[in-house]
Amino acid sequence: MTLPRSARYIGSAFTLLVLASACTSGSGDAQADEDPNRITSTAEPERSLTVSGPDDDALLNADQTEALSIVVAIDNPDDGFDLDDLRVLLDGDDVTSAAELQTDRLSWTPGELPDGERTITVASAPESAVDTEPADDQDGGAADDDGAADSANGAADDDGEQPEPAAEPELEILREWQVTIDTTPPEITLTSPDGAIVANQDVIIAGSTEPGATVQVGELETTADAEGNFEVALDAVPEGALQLVATDLAGNETADEASFMVVPSRVVADEIRAVHVSFCAWATPSLREPILQQIEDGLVTAVQLDIKDETGRVGPETEMDLALRSGADQADCNIDLPAAIETLHALDVPVIGRIVAFADPVLARWAWDNGERDMVIQTAGGEMFTGSYAGFSNFANDDVADYNIGVAEEAAAAGVDHILWDYLRKPDGQESQFDFVGLEGTPSEAIAEFTRKADERLAPYGIQHGASLYGVSADRPTEVAQDVAVLADHLDYVAPMIYPSHWAAGEYGVSNPLQQPADMVLATLEVWNEATDGKRARVVPWLEDSNYPISLGYPDRTSYLSEQIRGTYERGINEWLLWDSSVRYTEAGMIQPSGD
């Protein structure tokens, strides 16, 4: 009689059956059995085992896996039945040596298991595999007189050929479980809000975690979909940190919290066509009102408002320690930044906050006079460098970098929509002229690191940031340490200053840049488009709208501006920034892209 493979042998004297829902008595009658883990012998007297373990197809989390135990117990220990022939296998590998064997039970507690689908098996070894005593073999299987094993035990035959080794005894499966181990807590990644939250608006909290996980968002609960995405709507901005808890299908739990920046308002423009406005210009109605009218007329879509300018002063109210200690908060014309933002946002135009970073005579002079000289760019001879700048702060100094980024964060928290860095460079001249105290690597690398750090710290505000760069930096990156290809990886846009009046004859093949403003802009932007190709940053050029070109001989300010803008559009760029230090702009020259 051949028994089912699932229970053929156990021990040396008893044949056992694994029953799913019934046990077999000694007389062979089937009786109901409420324990699916009972293994009952058909030998007399009846002997049985009970095997306990996880539920079939169980999904086990970290705590459940640690508590997992497989136990095989003899129901009637007095019958003299032993368990030496039992084997425990994990994914087919014998792990019996890690099990604990007692007189009446065998138990295996793994403690830890790798994540994934696992097969746990309790099996028995045939009698031949358990019996370790040598047997007399009348057919010549025992050792002969000279102690040599016969061919049945692996000795060479008469012809000298080695026989095939005996096959491993086949184990008989008594009980088997398919379980899935998941001990990894679910990750929570938020995708919304992306940046600051606008006050007094509904908030969508969205993100991803494990598919099917339960997600608690504050007091609300939802379930992640088949891709792991979840979303809830809050009626108001959460006060303080928002508690997030994700519980996956296995019961693993991850608790986290999220804090959000809150700004009074936010405006986004598809295309920037902006004018530069200084502190004092915004404070002067005769200069401010024409700009507001240009916005009303659709000529200007954004306003660049100074936050920290070339004097080193900070126009809006600031709590930055270095600004207060150095006197940088004492600008000639302070501005009410929240009020300015409210005015411009009401007109649906974004505010671009300009921050002059390293040309900073206020900080440089204060630092030099107060023993903080590492904050100052010095000459090779150890003196404070001034040149034509009256003082240049040291971009290689962490305190200087943190100060400028801190000013930007204050502006972003107030509701400024962009930060536009200026003087993000070293002074003109050979590097051998200067001592950049604390510099590791090159000036270009230090300035690129500043933009990377700024990008990271401004990210929670969800705003863009760009940098005003020298026109030559696209193909001459070492001149003022502006490596455009690297900077463009950390910025949303680069703003090259490509004023035709500033170029020498013959640059980029243009014989007379001043008299050929459209040609000069076209040629320059071709180089800039190539330098930023495939990069994160787009190109938004600074154009010149001032009387300076007229003083050099260009006949008409309106056509000078319109020709620059025309060249910009022809190069495929519909964005620009206009510069005039006197903040008086030429509406007639502000031609719009075709279709606008």
MOMOBEL-V173730 format. One line per field, one symbol per residue. ss: DSSP state (H for helix, E for strand, C for the rest). phi: phi as a letter, one per 30 degrees, with the letter a starting at -180 (. if undefined). psi: psi as a letter, one per 20 degrees, with the letter a starting at -180 (. if undefined). A space follows every 50 residues. Layout:
ss->???
phi->???
psi->???
This chain:
ss->CCCCHHHCCECCCECEEECCCEEECCCCCEEECCCCCEEEECCCCCCEEE EECCCCCCEECHHHHHHCCEEEEECCHHHCCCCCCEEEEECCEECHHHCE ECCCEEEECCCCCCCEEEEEEEEECCHHHHCCCCCCCCCCCCCCCCCCCC HHHCCCCCCCCCCCCCCCCCCEEEEEEEEEECCCCCCCEEEECCCCEECC CCEEEEEECCCCCEEEECCEEEECCCCCEEEEEECCCCCCCEEEEEECCC CCEEEEEECCCEECCCCCCCCCEEEEECHHHHHCHHHHHHHHHHHHCCCC CEEEEEEECCCCCECCCCCCHHHHHHCCCCCCCCCCHHHHHHHHHHCCCE EEEEEECCECHHHHHHHHHCCCHHHECEECCCCECCCCCCCEECCCCHHH HHHHHHHHHHHHHHCCCEEEEECCCCCCCCHHHEECCCCCCCHHHHHHHH HHHHHHHHHHHCCEEEEEEEHHHHCCCCCCCCCHHHHCCCCCEEEEECCH HHCCCCHHHCCCCCCCHHHHHHHHHHHHHHHCCCCCCEECEEEECCCHHH HHCCCCHHHHHHHHHHHHHHCCCCCEEEECCCCCCCHHHCCCCCCC
phi->.cdeddacbaicbbcccdcdbaccdddjddbdbdcdcdcbdcdcddbbbb ccadddhdccddddddddbcbccddbeddidcbdcdbcbchicdcedddc ccdcabbbbdibbddkdbccbcbcceeddcdcddcdbdcjddddediddd ddcjdddediddddddddeddcdcabbcbccbccdddbbdcbdcjdcdei bdbccbabadeiddbcciccbbbdddcidbabccdbdddidcdbbcbddd jdbbcbbbcbdbbdaabbcdbcbbbdbdeddddcedcddedddddedidc cabccdcbcddjdcdddbcdedddddiddcddbdbddeddddddddcibd ccddbddcdbdddddddddcicdddcdcdddicddbhccikbdcddcddd dddddddddeddddjdcbccdbhdacddkddddcbcdidciceddddddd ddddedddeddicdbbbdbdddddbbddebicdeddeddcbdacbddcee dccdejdhicdbeddbeddddedddddddddceicddccbddccbbdddd dckddbdddddddddedddddiccbabccbddhbccedcddceejc
psi->ppqqhingqpaiiqpqppphjqqprhiippqqoioijpppqjrprpqqqp pqbrqpkqopagghghippppoqphnhiijprkhiqqpqokipokhhiqp oagjqpqoohgqqqqapqpppprqqqhhhhoipqqpoijjhrqahjjpqa hhjjrqrhjiqprpqqqpqpqpphqqpoqppnjoqqqpppipqnbqppqk qqpooqaqbqpiqppoocjqqrpqahjjqqpqpqhrpppbpppppporhi iqqpprqpqqqpqhrpppphppnrqpprghghiohihgghghhhghijhp iqpoppgpaiiiqogrpqjpghgghijiimqhoqqnghggggghhhjkpq poopoofinnhgggggggikjliiipprrhjjrppgcjijppqoiiphhg ghgghgghhggghijphqpoqrlmrrqqrqhiironpjppbrhghhhhhg hggggghigiikrqqappqqhihhjmiigklnnghghiiiqhqqnpnkph iiqqpipkjohnggilgggggggghgghhghjpjrgqrpnqpromrighh hijphphghgghhghghghhjjpkqrpppohiloqnhhimqqqpi.
